[in-house]
Amino acid sequence: MTAVLPDLAAEVRSALGAVVDPELDEPITDLGFVRSVAVDGGTVEVHLRLPTSFCAPNFAWLMASDARVAVAAVPGVDRVVVALDDHHDSDLINRGLAAGADYRTTFAHEAEESLDELRATFTRKAHTAAMERALTALLRADPSLTEADTAGITLADLPAGTPTTTALLRRRVALGLPVDGAARVLVRDDGSPPEPVQAPMLLRRARSVRISVDGNAHFCRGLLATRYPGAEADQVPRPEDRPLLPLTVSKGTHP
């Protein structure tokens, strides 16, 4: 019986699904940022595209370099070429990737901030947005709850196994926050829970972060489809853990 060989291109695309736009907190495959995947034996060439030519170079580098690492880890891949198309720093980024250089080496004096700090900043933002989604969904499901009540809500109070809860737990793990049932859901960036009187303001700040993340994601999807007609066919609808919750939860109770 002849063994069925895996589709390497499909395996590569699956691996690219783990690469996330740091600002939008969505996979580059879902966003349509993967322009093409070409396989020739053990050599894989991936072309990426972004919504504009002036997307931040540090974000562009993160996605391109993460894509290179992800593809290189796929069994059967011997050589990886990742190219960023149509960006004002494409030549610089592509040369750096080809040479196996890091961000600071590639951008020299322009690389003022650490990419580790940038990753940490957006990991915290992703958690804040996931936290707000989970709590707002709970408030909508139970009108008797108030925003002040969210100070006492624990992970055990969230519906188990839902995309919203699962997404929150995943982001808490990334930040090293506790994931046991007794852990408070609403926390500050340092992981400390607020007092009930502080909860409404903290939740509203979290909501503004979530709205910003969701709004940017929609905007960038539209820009990509405008820049590359037909690119919308490569975009995946927003996942179930990203419901477009309204700004108000219940009239007169949760502004």
MARTORTOR-939849 format. One record per residue (C-alpha): residue in three letters; z, x, y. Coordinates in nm, 2 decimals. Example, Ala and Ser with C-alpha at 12.3 -4.5 7.8 and 13.67 -1.06 7.14 Angstrom:
2
<site residuo="ALA" up="0.78" east="1.23" north="-0.45"/>
<site residuo="SER" up="0.71" east="1.37" north="-0.11"/>
This chain:
255
<site residuo="MET" up="0.00" east="0.00" north="0.00"/>
<site residuo="THR" up="-0.10" east="0.14" north="0.34"/>
<site residuo="ALA" up="0.18" east="0.18" north="0.59"/>
<site residuo="VAL" up="0.14" east="-0.01" north="0.91"/>
<site residuo="LEU" up="0.16" east="0.22" north="1.20"/>
<site residuo="PRO" up="0.34" east="0.10" north="1.52"/>
<site residuo="ASP" up="0.13" east="0.03" north="1.83"/>
<site residuo="LEU" up="0.23" east="0.33" north="2.04"/>
<site residuo="ALA" up="0.11" east="0.16" north="2.36"/>
<site residuo="ALA" up="0.33" east="-0.14" north="2.29"/>
<site residuo="GLU" up="0.62" east="0.09" north="2.22"/>
<site residuo="VAL" up="0.56" east="0.27" north="2.54"/>
<site residuo="ARG" up="0.55" east="-0.05" north="2.74"/>
<site residuo="SER" up="0.87" east="-0.16" north="2.57"/>
<site residuo="ALA" up="1.04" east="0.17" north="2.68"/>
<site residuo="LEU" up="0.92" east="0.12" north="3.03"/>
<site residuo="GLY" up="1.09" east="-0.22" north="3.03"/>
<site residuo="ALA" up="1.42" east="-0.02" north="3.05"/>
<site residuo="VAL" up="1.31" east="0.14" north="3.38"/>
<site residuo="VAL" up="1.45" east="-0.06" north="3.67"/>
<site residuo="ASP" up="1.36" east="-0.08" north="4.04"/>
<site residuo="PRO" up="1.69" east="0.04" north="4.19"/>
<site residuo="GLU" up="1.67" east="-0.19" north="4.49"/>
<site residuo="LEU" up="1.54" east="-0.50" north="4.32"/>
<site residuo="ASP" up="1.74" east="-0.46" north="4.00"/>
<site residuo="GLU" up="1.45" east="-0.57" north="3.78"/>
<site residuo="PRO" up="1.24" east="-0.39" north="3.52"/>
<site residuo="ILE" up="0.92" east="-0.23" north="3.66"/>
<site residuo="THR" up="0.73" east="-0.40" north="3.38"/>
<site residuo="ASP" up="0.85" east="-0.75" north="3.50"/>
<site residuo="LEU" up="0.76" east="-0.66" north="3.86"/>
<site residuo="GLY" up="0.40" east="-0.56" north="3.77"/>
<site residuo="PHE" up="0.46" east="-0.20" north="3.88"/>
<site residuo="VAL" up="0.30" east="-0.06" north="3.56"/>
<site residuo="ARG" up="-0.07" east="-0.04" north="3.64"/>
<site residuo="SER" up="-0.19" east="0.10" north="3.31"/>
<site residuo="VAL" up="-0.08" east="0.27" north="2.98"/>
<site residuo="ALA" up="-0.34" east="0.49" north="2.80"/>
<site residuo="VAL" up="-0.27" east="0.65" north="2.46"/>
<site residuo="ASP" up="-0.48" east="0.94" north="2.32"/>
<site residuo="GLY" up="-0.32" east="1.06" north="2.00"/>
<site residuo="GLY" up="0.03" east="1.18" north="2.10"/>
<site residuo="THR" up="-0.06" east="1.20" north="2.47"/>
<site residuo="VAL" up="0.04" east="0.90" north="2.69"/>
<site residuo="GLU" up="-0.07" east="0.86" north="3.05"/>
<site residuo="VAL" up="0.11" east="0.59" north="3.26"/>
<site residuo="HIS" up="0.00" east="0.49" north="3.61"/>
<site residuo="LEU" up="0.24" east="0.31" north="3.84"/>
<site residuo="ARG" up="0.18" east="0.11" north="4.16"/>
<site residuo="LEU" up="0.41" east="-0.01" north="4.43"/>
<site residuo="PRO" up="0.39" east="-0.30" north="4.67"/>
<site residuo="THR" up="0.31" east="-0.08" north="4.97"/>
<site residuo="SER" up="0.20" east="0.28" north="5.03"/>
<site residuo="PHE" up="0.52" east="0.34" north="5.23"/>
<site residuo="CYS" up="0.79" east="0.24" north="4.98"/>
<site residuo="ALA" up="1.08" east="0.47" north="5.01"/>
<site residuo="PRO" up="1.00" east="0.81" north="4.84"/>
<site residuo="ASN" up="1.34" east="0.84" north="4.68"/>
<site residuo="PHE" up="1.30" east="0.49" north="4.52"/>
<site residuo="ALA" up="0.95" east="0.58" north="4.41"/>
<site residuo="TRP" up="1.07" east="0.91" north="4.26"/>
<site residuo="LEU" up="1.35" east="0.74" north="4.07"/>
<site residuo="MET" up="1.11" east="0.49" north="3.91"/>
<site residuo="ALA" up="0.85" east="0.75" north="3.83"/>
<site residuo="SER" up="1.09" east="1.01" north="3.69"/>
<site residuo="ASP" up="1.28" east="0.75" north="3.49"/>
<site residuo="ALA" up="0.95" east="0.62" north="3.35"/>
<site residuo="ARG" up="0.86" east="0.98" north="3.24"/>
<site residuo="VAL" up="1.20" east="1.02" north="3.06"/>
<site residuo="ALA" up="1.17" east="0.68" north="2.90"/>
<site residuo="VAL" up="0.82" east="0.74" north="2.76"/>
<site residuo="ALA" up="0.90" east="1.09" north="2.64"/>
<site residuo="ALA" up="1.18" east="0.95" north="2.42"/>
<site residuo="VAL" up="0.94" east="0.72" north="2.23"/>
<site residuo="PRO" up="0.88" east="0.85" north="1.88"/>
<site residuo="GLY" up="0.52" east="0.98" north="1.84"/>
<site residuo="VAL" up="0.48" east="1.08" north="2.20"/>
<site residuo="ASP" up="0.41" east="1.45" north="2.23"/>
<site residuo="ARG" up="0.30" east="1.47" north="2.60"/>
<site residuo="VAL" up="0.36" east="1.24" north="2.89"/>
<site residuo="VAL" up="0.17" east="1.21" north="3.22"/>
<site residuo="VAL" up="0.32" east="0.97" north="3.48"/>
<site residuo="ALA" up="0.12" east="0.92" north="3.80"/>
<site residuo="LEU" up="0.21" east="0.72" north="4.10"/>
<site residuo="ASP" up="-0.10" east="0.57" north="4.26"/>
<site residuo="ASP" up="-0.17" east="0.49" north="4.63"/>
<site residuo="HIS" up="0.16" east="0.61" north="4.78"/>
<site residuo="HIS" up="0.17" east="0.83" north="5.08"/>
<site residuo="ASP" up="0.37" east="1.08" north="4.88"/>
<site residuo="SER" up="0.17" east="1.04" north="4.56"/>
<site residuo="ASP" up="0.04" east="1.40" north="4.55"/>
<site residuo="LEU" up="0.38" east="1.54" north="4.61"/>
<site residuo="ILE" up="0.55" east="1.32" north="4.36"/>
<site residuo="ASN" up="0.28" east="1.36" north="4.09"/>
<site residuo="ARG" up="0.29" east="1.74" north="4.13"/>
<site residuo="GLY" up="0.67" east="1.74" north="4.09"/>
<site residuo="LEU" up="0.66" east="1.53" north="3.78"/>
<site residuo="ALA" up="0.38" east="1.74" north="3.62"/>
<site residuo="ALA" up="0.59" east="2.05" north="3.69"/>
<site residuo="GLY" up="0.91" east="1.90" north="3.55"/>
<site residuo="ALA" up="1.08" east="1.95" north="3.88"/>
<site residuo="ASP" up="1.37" east="1.75" north="4.01"/>
<site residuo="TYR" up="1.38" east="1.54" north="4.33"/>
<site residuo="ARG" up="1.54" east="1.81" north="4.55"/>
<site residuo="THR" up="1.30" east="2.08" north="4.44"/>
<site residuo="THR" up="1.00" east="1.85" north="4.49"/>
<site residuo="PHE" up="1.10" east="1.72" north="4.84"/>
<site residuo="ALA" up="1.29" east="2.03" north="4.96"/>
<site residuo="HIS" up="1.44" east="1.98" north="5.30"/>
<site residuo="GLU" up="1.34" east="1.61" north="5.30"/>
<site residuo="ALA" up="1.58" east="1.54" north="5.01"/>
<site residuo="GLU" up="1.89" east="1.48" north="5.22"/>
<site residuo="GLU" up="2.08" east="1.25" north="4.99"/>
<site residuo="SER" up="2.18" east="1.28" north="4.63"/>
<site residuo="LEU" up="1.99" east="1.05" north="4.39"/>
<site residuo="ASP" up="2.31" east="1.01" north="4.20"/>
<site residuo="GLU" up="2.48" east="0.86" north="4.50"/>
<site residuo="LEU" up="2.17" east="0.64" north="4.55"/>
<site residuo="ARG" up="2.19" east="0.52" north="4.19"/>
<site residuo="ALA" up="2.56" east="0.45" north="4.23"/>
<site residuo="THR" up="2.50" east="0.25" north="4.55"/>
<site residuo="PHE" up="2.25" east="0.02" north="4.39"/>
<site residuo="THR" up="2.45" east="-0.01" north="4.07"/>
<site residuo="ARG" up="2.73" east="-0.15" north="4.28"/>
<site residuo="LYS" up="2.49" east="-0.39" north="4.45"/>
<site residuo="ALA" up="2.35" east="-0.51" north="4.12"/>
<site residuo="HIS" up="2.71" east="-0.58" north="4.00"/>
<site residuo="THR" up="2.79" east="-0.76" north="4.32"/>
<site residuo="ALA" up="2.49" east="-0.98" north="4.29"/>
<site residuo="ALA" up="2.56" east="-1.05" north="3.92"/>
<site residuo="MET" up="2.93" east="-1.13" north="4.00"/>
<site residuo="GLU" up="2.82" east="-1.38" north="4.27"/>
<site residuo="ARG" up="2.57" east="-1.55" north="4.04"/>
<site residuo="ALA" up="2.84" east="-1.59" north="3.77"/>
<site residuo="LEU" up="3.10" east="-1.73" north="4.01"/>
<site residuo="THR" up="2.86" east="-1.96" north="4.20"/>
<site residuo="ALA" up="2.73" east="-2.10" north="3.88"/>
<site residuo="LEU" up="3.09" east="-2.18" north="3.77"/>
<site residuo="LEU" up="3.16" east="-2.34" north="4.11"/>
<site residuo="ARG" up="2.85" east="-2.56" north="4.08"/>
<site residuo="ALA" up="2.95" east="-2.66" north="3.73"/>
<site residuo="ASP" up="3.31" east="-2.75" north="3.83"/>
<site residuo="PRO" up="3.33" east="-2.92" north="4.17"/>
<site residuo="SER" up="3.71" east="-2.92" north="4.16"/>
<site residuo="LEU" up="3.71" east="-2.54" north="4.20"/>
<site residuo="THR" up="3.72" east="-2.39" north="4.55"/>
<site residuo="GLU" up="3.62" east="-2.05" north="4.67"/>
<site residuo="ALA" up="3.99" east="-1.95" north="4.70"/>
<site residuo="ASP" up="4.02" east="-2.03" north="4.32"/>
<site residuo="THR" up="3.77" east="-1.76" north="4.24"/>
<site residuo="ALA" up="4.04" east="-1.50" north="4.30"/>
<site residuo="GLY" up="4.20" east="-1.60" north="3.97"/>
<site residuo="ILE" up="3.90" east="-1.65" north="3.76"/>
<site residuo="THR" up="3.88" east="-1.41" north="3.46"/>
<site residuo="LEU" up="3.59" east="-1.31" north="3.24"/>
<site residuo="ALA" up="3.74" east="-1.54" north="2.97"/>
<site residuo="ASP" up="3.68" east="-1.83" north="3.21"/>
<site residuo="LEU" up="3.30" east="-1.77" north="3.21"/>
<site residuo="PRO" up="3.07" east="-1.93" north="2.96"/>
<site residuo="ALA" up="3.03" east="-1.68" north="2.68"/>
<site residuo="GLY" up="2.68" east="-1.56" north="2.58"/>
<site residuo="THR" up="2.49" east="-1.70" north="2.88"/>
<site residuo="PRO" up="2.24" east="-1.47" north="3.05"/>
<site residuo="THR" up="2.45" east="-1.48" north="3.37"/>
<site residuo="THR" up="2.77" east="-1.37" north="3.19"/>
<site residuo="THR" up="2.59" east="-1.11" north="2.98"/>
<site residuo="ALA" up="2.42" east="-0.96" north="3.28"/>
<site residuo="LEU" up="2.76" east="-0.94" north="3.46"/>
<site residuo="LEU" up="2.92" east="-0.77" north="3.16"/>
<site residuo="ARG" up="2.64" east="-0.52" north="3.14"/>
<site residuo="ARG" up="2.68" east="-0.42" north="3.50"/>
<site residuo="ARG" up="3.06" east="-0.39" north="3.47"/>
<site residuo="VAL" up="3.01" east="-0.15" north="3.18"/>
<site residuo="ALA" up="2.77" east="0.06" north="3.40"/>
<site residuo="LEU" up="3.05" east="0.09" north="3.66"/>
<site residuo="GLY" up="3.33" east="0.15" north="3.42"/>
<site residuo="LEU" up="3.50" east="-0.18" north="3.51"/>
<site residuo="PRO" up="3.71" east="-0.36" north="3.24"/>
<site residuo="VAL" up="3.53" east="-0.62" north="3.03"/>
<site residuo="ASP" up="3.83" east="-0.77" north="2.85"/>
<site residuo="GLY" up="3.89" east="-1.14" north="2.89"/>
<site residuo="ALA" up="4.18" east="-1.10" north="3.12"/>
<site residuo="ALA" up="3.99" east="-0.90" north="3.38"/>
<site residuo="ARG" up="3.93" east="-1.07" north="3.71"/>
<site residuo="VAL" up="3.56" east="-1.15" north="3.79"/>
<site residuo="LEU" up="3.58" east="-1.13" north="4.17"/>
<site residuo="VAL" up="3.66" east="-0.77" north="4.26"/>
<site residuo="ARG" up="3.59" east="-0.53" north="4.55"/>
<site residuo="ASP" up="3.37" east="-0.22" north="4.51"/>
<site residuo="ASP" up="3.68" east="-0.02" north="4.40"/>
<site residuo="GLY" up="3.75" east="-0.28" north="4.12"/>
<site residuo="SER" up="4.06" east="-0.43" north="4.28"/>
<site residuo="PRO" up="4.09" east="-0.81" north="4.29"/>
<site residuo="PRO" up="4.14" east="-0.99" north="4.62"/>
<site residuo="GLU" up="4.42" east="-1.23" north="4.71"/>
<site residuo="PRO" up="4.33" east="-1.60" north="4.71"/>
<site residuo="VAL" up="4.31" east="-1.60" north="5.09"/>
<site residuo="GLN" up="4.06" east="-1.31" north="5.09"/>
<site residuo="ALA" up="3.84" east="-1.45" north="4.81"/>
<site residuo="PRO" up="3.62" east="-1.68" north="5.01"/>
<site residuo="MET" up="3.51" east="-1.40" north="5.25"/>
<site residuo="LEU" up="3.45" east="-1.16" north="4.96"/>
<site residuo="LEU" up="3.25" east="-1.42" north="4.77"/>
<site residuo="ARG" up="3.04" east="-1.49" north="5.08"/>
<site residuo="ARG" up="2.97" east="-1.12" north="5.13"/>
<site residuo="ALA" up="2.87" east="-1.10" north="4.77"/>
<site residuo="ARG" up="2.64" east="-1.40" north="4.82"/>
<site residuo="SER" up="2.47" east="-1.22" north="5.11"/>
<site residuo="VAL" up="2.40" east="-0.92" north="4.88"/>
<site residuo="ARG" up="2.26" east="-1.15" north="4.61"/>
<site residuo="ILE" up="2.04" east="-1.33" north="4.86"/>
<site residuo="SER" up="1.91" east="-0.99" north="4.99"/>
<site residuo="VAL" up="1.83" east="-0.87" north="4.63"/>
<site residuo="ASP" up="1.66" east="-1.19" north="4.53"/>
<site residuo="GLY" up="1.47" east="-1.22" north="4.86"/>
<site residuo="ASN" up="1.35" east="-0.86" north="4.84"/>
<site residuo="ALA" up="1.23" east="-0.91" north="4.48"/>
<site residuo="HIS" up="1.03" east="-1.22" north="4.57"/>
<site residuo="PHE" up="0.88" east="-1.04" north="4.88"/>
<site residuo="CYS" up="0.78" east="-0.73" north="4.68"/>
<site residuo="ARG" up="0.62" east="-0.94" north="4.41"/>
<site residuo="GLY" up="0.41" east="-1.11" north="4.67"/>
<site residuo="LEU" up="0.32" east="-0.79" north="4.85"/>
<site residuo="LEU" up="0.21" east="-0.64" north="4.52"/>
<site residuo="ALA" up="-0.02" east="-0.94" north="4.44"/>
<site residuo="THR" up="-0.16" east="-0.91" north="4.79"/>
<site residuo="ARG" up="-0.23" east="-0.54" north="4.77"/>
<site residuo="TYR" up="-0.36" east="-0.56" north="4.41"/>
<site residuo="PRO" up="-0.53" east="-0.90" north="4.35"/>
<site residuo="GLY" up="-0.47" east="-1.01" north="4.00"/>
<site residuo="ALA" up="-0.14" east="-0.81" north="3.97"/>
<site residuo="GLU" up="0.05" east="-1.14" north="3.95"/>
<site residuo="ALA" up="-0.08" east="-1.18" north="3.60"/>
<site residuo="ASP" up="0.12" east="-0.87" north="3.50"/>
<site residuo="GLN" up="0.44" east="-1.00" north="3.65"/>
<site residuo="VAL" up="0.70" east="-1.18" north="3.44"/>
<site residuo="PRO" up="0.89" east="-1.48" north="3.58"/>
<site residuo="ARG" up="1.24" east="-1.39" north="3.70"/>
<site residuo="PRO" up="1.49" east="-1.39" north="3.41"/>
<site residuo="GLU" up="1.74" east="-1.67" north="3.34"/>
<site residuo="ASP" up="2.02" east="-1.46" north="3.48"/>
<site residuo="ARG" up="1.86" east="-1.47" north="3.82"/>
<site residuo="PRO" up="1.87" east="-1.84" north="3.91"/>
<site residuo="LEU" up="1.78" east="-1.92" north="4.27"/>
<site residuo="LEU" up="2.11" east="-2.07" north="4.35"/>
<site residuo="PRO" up="2.13" east="-2.25" north="4.68"/>
<site residuo="LEU" up="2.34" east="-2.12" north="4.97"/>
<site residuo="THR" up="2.57" east="-2.42" north="4.95"/>
<site residuo="VAL" up="2.76" east="-2.51" north="4.64"/>
<site residuo="SER" up="2.89" east="-2.85" north="4.73"/>
<site residuo="LYS" up="2.88" east="-3.01" north="5.07"/>
<site residuo="GLY" up="3.18" east="-2.94" north="5.30"/>
<site residuo="THR" up="3.36" east="-2.73" north="5.04"/>
<site residuo="HIS" up="3.16" east="-2.41" north="4.99"/>
<site residuo="PRO" up="2.97" east="-2.32" north="5.31"/>
